[in-house]
Amino acid sequence: MSEKVAVFDTTLRDGEQAAGTRLGSREKVLIAHQLAQLHVDVIEAGYPASSPDDFEAVRLIGREITGPAICALSRAVPSDIEACGKALAKAHRPRIHTGIGASDIHITGKFQDERYGKTLAEKKVTILQMAIDSVKLARQYADDVEFYAEDAGRADPGYLFEMIQAAIDAGATVVNIPDTTGYAVPEQYGALIRAIREKVPNIDRATISVHCHDDLGLAVANTLAGVLNGARQVEGTMNGIGERAGNAALEEVVMAIRTRSDYFKVHTDLIASEFHRTSRLVSDMLGIQVPPNKAVVGGNAFSHSSGIHVDGFLKERETYEIMRPEDVGVTESRVVLTARTGRHGLRDRLKKLGYSLGIQELNQAYQRFLAVADKKQEVFDEDLVAILQDEFHPVPETYQLEYLHIYSGTSAIPTATVRVRVKDGTREGAAIGDGPVDAVCKAISGVTGTSAKLARYEIRSVTSGTEALGEVTVQVEEAGRRVLGRGVSTDVIEASAKAYIDGLNKLANFTR
């Protein structure tokens, strides 16, 4: 059997540090319950020493959530660690996550005070002792202690190895190797994890964890490189949220391990079908929208639009999908109808809607579909139904609208010019009206010679958005006979003209 990789979710701690976000205790508890449903191994619930609200959130999560270990973050500061211990006092499986800067940049930048030492060498001795003391103190509150060597990706390897060894000797059960600034590249980061396994004498007594940031867009790649080289815990956030450019997206890491199990030869215990639900909850709670092109959980992750792709997908799903949508909690794959979709995609969607068209009818519907698709980003099912109802008439077309031009504005008299095909050819005419719709109806009445009156006029949006199809329904009356006419277009004036023409056609073919 393959080895297990533990999943450490830090959405509630590192994820919440994304600029412009804030979660209260109630929201954190809700997300924690969903993370437990996802079956993550560890939930980093917060940083208790940072605020009373964060302390309360960690306390509530530790008390309510069973299953995952509940982790609290601290600096290598006694008061921080004590706050973690108090917040986790009622937790079923408490873990304290403590640590300190390991790189020369962090040591000289964050510990400038001479009380830590006057030289870099002296400061390093002090920092190392602080790391040891923090782990020993944390062990007084929890048997499970994770130590982080902050900015390990830029640390001097020799000093990093010494710090990790000392932390394990002090009682750390997990050692976290963060690429805090997203500086590493996969080959380099993987080599670092491999070197830790080879050169830290007591590494077999602890689990190596990888925690990567996405400043260069390499967080997931670096995380997976760590797994390939022996890391057995991965850290990240849902949707990849977090400081600056964010953290490794857990859904991407886990699905990469699952989809390419032949390559990674490890597994996780996550219930991946909960990914979509978890992603949406985190997005809603934090107010950070998931980009449509986001891997695994984005709105377009299982959507197909290009005609070549749609044709291949409809013939055999695996031609363009390496995961099943239901694996991550999405109901089904989606064919997005656009001007690029092609006849196969249109025919398949129409068939699902209950319409079986012959070749000639399909070609006719496809031409109308293209005309609509050129005006819209996406053609919806409601659009297709409206197109079919508008395109295929149950009565002969005595009149057919060929041309329409409207002149209107706040300081102009509404004027309509129309060209209508009738039995003996085409006729053109123009008229003015109280508004553009009134002008259109008068112009059509003039060229058709009808005395029909518009008894009722209704308009509605078939679909949403500024480019939605508008459907106009009119009631046309002549000589005591009333009929309904319908018209559909992205232009409501054109839809009005088509609805009026449709009504006139029905009157022309009216039988008592």
KETINU-83326 format. One record per residue (C-alpha): residue in one letter; x, y, z. Coordinates in steps of 0.5 Angstrom, whole numbers, plus 500, padded with zeros to 3 digits. Layout:
AXYZ/...
//
This chain:
M500500500/S502507499/E504512504/K499517507/V501524507/A497528512/V494535510/F494541515/D489546513/T491553515/T485557512/L483559519/R490562520/D494564514/G489564510/E485569514/Q491573514/A490575506/A489583506/G482585507/T479579510/R477578517/L473572520/G469572527/S469566532/R462564529/E465564522/K471560524/V467555527/L463554521/I469553517/A472548522/H466544522/Q466543514/L474542514/A472536519/Q467534514/L473534508/H477530513/V483534514/D488531519/V490538522/I486545523/E490551524/A485554528/G488561529/Y493565533/P491566540/A495571543/S494576537/S487578540/P481576544/D477574539/D482569536/F483566542/E476565543/A475562536/V481557538/R478555544/L471554541/I474550535/G478545540/R472544544/E467543538/I471539533/T473532534/G477528528/P482533526/A488535531/I486542533/C493547532/A494554535/L500558532/S505562537/R512565536/A518563540/V515567546/P513564553/S506568553/D504566546/I505559548/E501559554/A496563550/C496557546/G496552552/K490555555/A486556548/L487548547/A485546554/K479543552/A481540545/H480533544/R487533540/P491539541/R497541537/I502547538/H505550532/T511554535/G517557531/I522562529/G526565524/A532561521/S534565515/D540570516/I535575513/H530574518/I535574524/T538580522/G532584520/K527581526/F532581532/Q536587531/D536589538/E543587541/R540583547/Y540577542/G547578540/K552583537/T554579531/L550574527/A554569530/E552571537/K544572535/K544565531/V546562538/T541566542/I535564536/L537557537/Q536557544/M529560543/A527555539/I529549544/D526553550/S519554546/V519547544/K520545551/L515549554/A510547548/R511540550/Q508542557/Y501543554/A501538548/D504532547/D504534539/V508540538/E510542531/F516547530/Y517552524/A523554522/E521561518/D524562512/A527556511/G527556503/R533562504/A536559510/D543557511/P543549510/G548548516/Y544552521/L537550519/F539542520/E542544527/M536548528/I531542526/Q535537530/A535541536/A528542536/I526534535/D531533541/A527538545/G520534543/A518537536/T514531533/V513535526/V518540523/N515545518/I520547513/P516554510/D518557504/T515563507/T516568501/G515564496/Y522564493/A524557492/V523553486/P521546485/E528543484/Q531547490/Y526546495/G525538493/A533538494/L532541501/I527536503/R532531501/A538534504/I534534511/R532527511/E539525509/K543530514/V539531520/P541525524/N534524528/I529526523/D526519523/R523521530/A519527526/T514528520/I517533515/S512538513/V512543507/H509550507/C509554501/H507561499/D505563492/D509569490/L512566484/G506562483/L510556485/A507554491/V503548489/A509545485/N514546491/T509543495/L509537491/A516537490/G517536497/V512530497/L516527492/N523528497/G520525503/A515530506/R509527509/Q505533511/V503538506/E500545509/G496550505/T489553505/M482552501/N482556494/G490558496/I488564500/G493567504/E498573505/R500577499/A499572493/G497566498/N499559500/A499553496/A492551494/L490544498/E485542493/E490542488/V495539492/V491533494/M488532487/A495532484/I497527489/R490523487/T490524480/R497522479/S498517484/D502513479/Y507518480/F507520487/K505514490/V502517496/H495518498/T491522503/D485521507/L481527504/I474526502/A475530495/S468530494/E467536499/F472540496/H467544492/R462545498/T468547502/S471552497/R464556496/L464556504/V471559504/S469564499/D463566501/M465567509/L472571507/G469575501/I474573496/Q471570489/V474564486/P477565479/P473562474/N479559471/K482556478/A484549478/V479544481/V474548484/G473554479/G467555475/N470553468/A474547471/F469542468/S467547463/H468546455/S467551450/S471550444/G468546438/I474541438/H474540445/V466539446/D466534440/G471530443/F469531450/L462529448/K465523444/E469521450/R470524457/E477523458/T479526452/Y479533455/E478531463/I483528467/M478528473/R471527474/P467533476/E463529482/D470527485/V471534487/G463535489/V461538482/T455535479/E457534472/S461537467/R458543463/V458545455/V458552455/L455554449/T458560445/A460562438/R466557438/T462551440/G460548434/R454544431/H455537435/G455541442/L448545440/R445538438/D447535444/R444541448/L438541444/K437533445/K438534453/L432539452/G428535449/Y428537442/S430532436/L432536430/G433534423/I439536419/Q436542415/E432544422/L439544426/N442548420/Q437553421/A437553428/Y445553428/Q445560424/R440563429/F444561435/L451564432/A447570431/V445570438/A452567440/D456573437/K452578441/K453574448/Q458571452/E454565453/V448562450/F443559456/D438554455/E433559456/D436562450/L435556446/V428555447/A426562445/I430561439/L427555437/Q420558439/D422564435/E425560429/F420555427/H413557426/P407553426/V403557421/P406560414/E410566414/T405571410/Y410577412/Q417576414/L421582417/E428583413/Y430590415/L429595421/H432601423/I430606429/Y432613430/S431615437/G433619443/T432624448/S431630443/A429626437/I422624434/P422616434/T422614427/A422607424/T424604417/V422597416/R423592410/V418587410/R417581405/V410579403/K407575397/D408579392/G415582394/T418586399/R415593401/E419599405/G416604409/A417609415/A413612421/I414616427/G411614434/D410616441/G416611442/P421607438/V416601439/D410605437/A414607431/V416600429/C409598429/K406603425/A411602420/I410595419/S402596419/G403601414/V407597409/T403591411/G396595410/T393592416/S388595421/A390590426/K391594433/L396592439/A391590445/R397588449/Y405589450/E409585455/I417584455/R421580459/S428578460/V429571458/T436570461/S440575466/G445580464/T446586460/E446582454/A440577455/L435575450/G429579451/E422576449/V416580447/T409578447/V404582444/Q396581443/V394583436/E386584435/E383585428/A375584426/G374581433/R379576432/R385576437/V392572437/L398572441/G405574437/R412572440/G419575438/V426574441/S432578440/T438581444/D435588442/V428589445/I426593439/E427588434/A424583439/S418587439/A418588431/K418580430/A413579436/Y408584432/I410580425/D408574428/G401576431/L400579424/N402572421/K397568425/L391573423/A393572416/N392565417/F386565422/T381560421/R374560425/
//
